[in-house]
Amino acid sequence: MSAIGRAIWFIESHFGNDISLEEISGVAGLSRYHLSRVFGLATGHSISSYIRARRLSAAAGRLVDQPESILEVALDAGYGSHEAFTRAFRDQFGITPEMVRKQGHTRNLVLLEPLRMDPARLPELEPPRFETLPPMLLAGLQETYAYGGNAAIPSLWQKFNVHFGNIPGQIGNVAYGVCTHIEGEAEKFRYMAAAAVDDGSDLPAGFASLKIPGQRYAVFAHRGHVSGIPATMHRIFGEWMPNAGIEFGNLPDMFERYDDRFDPHTGMGLTEIWIPVRE
């Protein structure tokens, strides 16, 4: 079972109780940070949003099927008051618990069923190669996203591609999609669409720069459409990394490397996924 599969199994077995990210990551065999990252990529949900949606979905069923009071359902779902439960329930489903009880069904609610991670639907992972790179200075446009909120990233690339090839001091014709964690934030990550530059002093408005230290990387190939990268990331972080006897390196979390083997117009081709490692 993959790291994500183990995490989902543990959540499904315990979401009725208070469970911590430390407990889930311990079962999965990944650090808190990397579990949060790959869980969001593989499932489209942050860990906390998945737990919340599963608790509220189970609570919705109980409102219809069980005679207990709404407060009892709220307390069992981990909410300390009727009011807190109602707010969370309305935010999740757009309807109050009282309305669900009155209507007597959940057909108009988008309930979250347990996720099933099917290894047969994941791509085969080619063995990585290992390379050591000198320090790099990258410059580009960056935004902060919630884990699982990757659908907005293509619009960032559209804005960046207007500048690509004409960035002051740009080195070569390679683009980078760089993921970095946000200190103290387990639900979000920072993504930068960037190019290597020799100087960051004369960048276009809105651009940011990022210095990446010289370090060793495991380099994986993703072949096909760029939308399939999350599935390849699931294989890397959920299966290869926990079993490889290799520790994650420093900044960044990882980066995608797009060279002339990738067609930005169709989104097809070869993308390299570079992950800093310490052997």
C-alpha positions in Angstrom: 0.0 0.0 0.0 1.3 3.5 -0.9 1.9 6.2 1.7 -1.3 7.9 0.6 -3.2 4.7 0.8 -2.0 4.2 4.3 -2.9 7.7 5.3 -6.4 7.3 3.9 -6.8 4.0 5.6 -5.9 5.6 8.9 -8.1 8.6 8.4 -11.1 6.4 7.5 -10.5 4.2 10.6 -10.2 7.2 13.0 -11.9 10.3 11.6 -14.6 10.1 14.2 -11.9 10.9 16.8 -9.4 13.6 17.2 -6.4 12.7 15.0 -3.3 14.7 14.4 -1.1 15.2 11.4 1.7 13.7 13.3 -0.3 10.4 13.8 -1.2 10.3 10.1 2.3 11.0 8.8 3.7 8.4 11.2 1.4 5.7 9.7 2.2 6.9 6.1 5.9 6.9 6.7 6.4 10.5 5.4 7.2 13.8 7.1 4.2 16.0 8.0 5.2 18.5 5.2 5.7 15.9 2.4 2.6 14.0 3.3 0.6 17.2 3.1 2.2 18.0 -0.3 1.6 14.6 -1.9 -1.8 14.1 -0.3 -3.0 17.3 -1.9 -1.5 16.4 -5.3 -2.8 12.9 -5.3 -6.4 13.5 -3.9 -7.3 17.1 -4.7 -7.9 17.7 -0.9 -5.8 18.9 1.9 -5.7 16.5 4.8 -7.7 18.8 7.0 -10.4 19.4 4.4 -10.7 15.7 3.7 -11.2 14.9 7.3 -13.7 17.7 7.7 -15.6 16.7 4.6 -15.7 13.0 5.7 -16.9 13.9 9.2 -19.6 16.2 7.8 -20.7 13.7 5.2 -21.1 11.0 7.9 -23.0 13.5 10.0 -25.3 14.3 7.2 -26.3 10.6 6.9 -26.9 10.4 10.6 -29.2 13.4 10.5 -31.4 11.5 8.1 -31.1 7.9 9.5 -30.7 8.4 13.3 -33.2 9.8 15.9 -30.5 11.6 17.9 -30.5 15.3 18.3 -28.6 17.6 16.1 -26.4 18.6 19.0 -25.5 14.9 19.6 -24.5 14.6 15.9 -22.5 17.8 16.2 -20.6 16.6 19.3 -19.9 13.2 17.7 -18.6 15.0 14.6 -16.0 16.9 16.7 -17.9 20.2 17.0 -18.3 21.8 20.5 -21.6 23.5 19.8 -24.7 23.4 17.7 -23.7 26.8 16.2 -20.2 25.7 15.2 -21.5 22.6 13.6 -24.2 24.5 11.7 -21.6 27.0 10.3 -19.3 24.2 9.2 -22.2 22.2 7.7 -23.5 25.2 5.7 -20.0 26.0 4.5 -19.6 22.5 3.2 -23.0 21.8 1.7 -24.7 25.2 1.4 -27.6 24.0 3.6 -28.2 23.8 7.3 -28.4 20.6 9.4 -32.0 21.5 10.3 -33.0 21.7 6.6 -31.5 18.2 5.9 -33.3 16.7 8.9 -36.6 18.3 7.7 -36.2 17.2 4.1 -35.2 13.6 5.2 -32.7 12.9 2.5 -29.2 13.9 1.3 -29.7 13.7 -2.5 -29.0 17.4 -2.9 -25.8 17.3 -1.0 -22.3 16.6 -2.5 -21.1 14.1 0.0 -17.5 13.0 0.1 -17.2 9.2 0.0 -14.0 7.4 1.1 -11.3 7.8 -1.5 -10.0 4.7 -3.2 -6.4 5.0 -4.5 -6.2 2.6 -7.4 -2.5 1.7 -8.2 -3.5 0.4 -11.6 -4.5 3.9 -12.7 -1.1 5.4 -11.8 1.7 5.6 -14.4 4.7 3.4 -14.2 7.6 5.2 -12.7 11.0 5.1 -14.5 14.0 4.8 -12.3 15.5 8.2 -11.5 18.9 9.5 -12.4 20.9 11.5 -9.9 22.5 14.9 -10.6 24.3 17.6 -8.6 23.6 21.2 -9.7 25.4 24.3 -8.7 23.5 27.2 -7.1 20.8 28.8 -9.3 19.0 32.1 -9.3 15.5 31.8 -10.6 13.1 34.6 -11.4 9.4 34.5 -12.2 5.8 34.9 -11.1 4.6 33.1 -7.9 1.4 32.5 -6.1 0.3 30.7 -3.0 -2.1 27.8 -3.4 -3.9 25.4 -1.1 -2.9 21.8 -1.5 -5.3 20.3 -4.1 -5.8 23.8 -5.6 -3.6 23.1 -8.6 -6.3 24.0 -11.1 -5.2 27.7 -11.0 -1.6 27.0 -11.8 -2.0 27.1 -15.6 -3.2 30.7 -15.5 0.1 31.6 -13.7 2.0 30.0 -16.6 -0.1 32.0 -19.1 1.0 35.2 -17.4 4.6 34.1 -17.2 4.9 32.9 -20.8 4.3 36.5 -22.0 7.7 37.3 -20.5 9.6 34.1 -21.1 12.5 34.7 -23.5 12.6 38.4 -22.8 13.4 38.3 -19.0 16.5 40.5 -18.3 19.5 38.3 -17.7 17.6 35.1 -18.7 19.9 32.1 -19.0 18.9 29.5 -21.7 15.5 28.5 -22.8 14.4 26.3 -19.9 11.4 27.0 -17.7 11.0 25.8 -14.1 7.9 25.2 -12.0 9.1 25.5 -8.4 7.3 24.3 -5.3 8.4 25.6 -1.9 6.8 25.1 1.5 5.6 28.0 3.6 7.1 28.0 7.1 4.4 27.2 9.7 1.8 26.5 7.0 0.7 22.9 6.5 -2.2 23.6 4.2 -0.6 25.7 1.5 2.5 25.9 -0.8 4.1 28.4 -3.0 4.5 27.8 -6.7 6.7 29.8 -9.0 6.8 29.8 -12.8 10.4 30.8 -13.5 13.5 30.9 -15.6 17.2 31.0 -14.6 18.8 34.4 -14.6 22.2 35.8 -14.0 21.0 38.8 -12.0 17.8 39.7 -10.2 18.1 43.4 -10.1 16.1 44.4 -13.2 13.1 42.1 -13.3 9.6 42.9 -14.7 7.0 44.3 -12.3 5.5 41.6 -10.2 8.4 39.2 -10.6 10.1 37.5 -7.6 13.5 35.8 -7.4 14.6 32.7 -5.6 18.1 31.5 -4.8 18.4 27.7 -4.8 21.5 26.2 -3.2 23.8 23.8 -5.0 22.7 20.3 -4.1 22.0 16.7 -5.3 18.7 15.8 -7.0 16.8 12.7 -7.9 15.5 13.4 -11.4 12.3 11.6 -12.6 10.7 11.7 -16.0 7.0 12.4 -16.6 5.9 11.6 -20.1 2.6 12.7 -21.6 0.3 15.6 -20.7 1.3 18.0 -18.0 -2.1 17.3 -16.2 -0.8 13.9 -15.3 2.1 15.2 -13.2 0.1 14.8 -9.9 -0.2 11.0 -10.6 3.6 10.8 -11.2 4.2 12.8 -8.0 2.0 10.3 -6.2 4.3 7.5 -7.3 7.4 9.4 -6.4 6.4 10.6 -2.9 3.9 7.8 -2.0 5.9 4.8 -3.1 9.5 5.4 -4.3 10.7 7.9 -1.7 9.5 6.0 1.5 11.3 2.8 0.2 14.5 4.4 -1.3 16.4 5.0 1.9 16.9 8.6 0.9 16.1 11.8 2.8 14.6 14.9 1.3 17.0 17.8 0.7 16.6 21.5 1.3 14.9 24.3 -0.6 12.9 23.8 -2.8 10.4 21.1 -2.3 10.8 20.1 -5.9 10.8 21.7 -9.3 9.5 20.8 -12.7 11.9 21.4 -15.6 10.5 22.2 -19.1 13.0 22.2 -22.0 12.6 21.8 -25.8 11.2 18.3 -25.2 8.0 19.8 -23.9 5.4 21.6 -26.0 3.8 24.4 -24.0 1.1 24.9 -26.6 -0.3 21.4 -26.2 0.9 20.6 -22.7 2.5 17.4 -24.1 6.0 16.0 -23.9 8.7 15.2 -21.4 8.7 17.0 -18.1 11.5 16.3 -15.6 10.7 16.4 -11.9 13.8 17.3 -9.8 13.7 16.5 -6.0 16.5 17.5 -3.7 17.9 14.6 -1.8 20.4 13.7 0.9 21.7 10.1 0.6 
